[in-house]
Amino acid sequence: MEQENSNEDVKQDFIATLRHFKDDYRGGIPEDIKSSISPDPLWKVRKGWFAAVKILFFRIRDKLNLPAELKNEMINFEKRELGKLIIQEDIDVADRTIEKVLGELEK
């Protein structure tokens, strides 16, 4: 029984973190370059945001049992190469993948 609660706690932590990455960071492409030391660093356009999402997906796949199709989609996202500049398509793919993972975890 303790293991079940532990898995549920882990799942809820992942849900909260996914929501944070999805909702608390701004989408779109700003006029100026954003970095972790910018006055307003909470932008999805930052490579650090993508790295954090990729690491989170790896952790979720490692800890939770997910459908194979979703795991493969997460792996494909993790392998996704970003260009020198992030484009809107990169952000859109990330948002869609986060939504799918959230949908599965919130069942």
Beta strands, then each sheet from edge to edge (+ up, - down):
end
